[in-house]
Amino acid sequence: MARRRLLLMLKPYDVYQFANQLVALSSPILSYYICFRYLDNRRKVHKDAINFCQDILRKKSNIDWEPILRTNLSQPIRNFDLVVTVGGDGTLLQASHFLDDSIPVLGVNSDPTQVKEVL
C-alpha cells in the first residue's frame, strides 16, 4: 500500500473577544477570574482535540503526516494527499487560501460545544 502524505493544520489558541458575553459584575477581579476560567476551559478542549487527532495519526503506519500551526502557513500547500484542519471555521477557511482543488480538506471542529462557532 502506498504511503499517504497528510498535513495537519492546527489553530493556535487565540484569546477571543467575548467581553460582551460577560454579565456586568461588581468586581473586576471576579470578571477576570470568570474570563480566565472560560479561556482556560476552551484551551483545554482544543488541546484535547489536537491530541486525539495526533494519537490516531501516530497509529497509522501508512501515513506520513506533519503538523503546522495555521499562523505559520505562508506558502501554497503542495505534495500532500489530504489536509486536515483542527480548529473551527476560520482554520478551514484559511487552509482554503493555500490550496487548489487537487487536495481534499477535512475540517475537525475542536470545540463543537460552542454553538455560536458552528456553521
Secondary structure, 3 states (H helix, E strand, C coil): CCCEEEEEEECCCCCCCCHHHCCCCCCHHHHHHHHHHHHHHHHHHHHHHHHHHHHHHHCCCCEEEEEEEHHHCCCCCCCCCEEEEEECHHHHHHHHCCCCCCCCEEEEECCCCCHHHCC
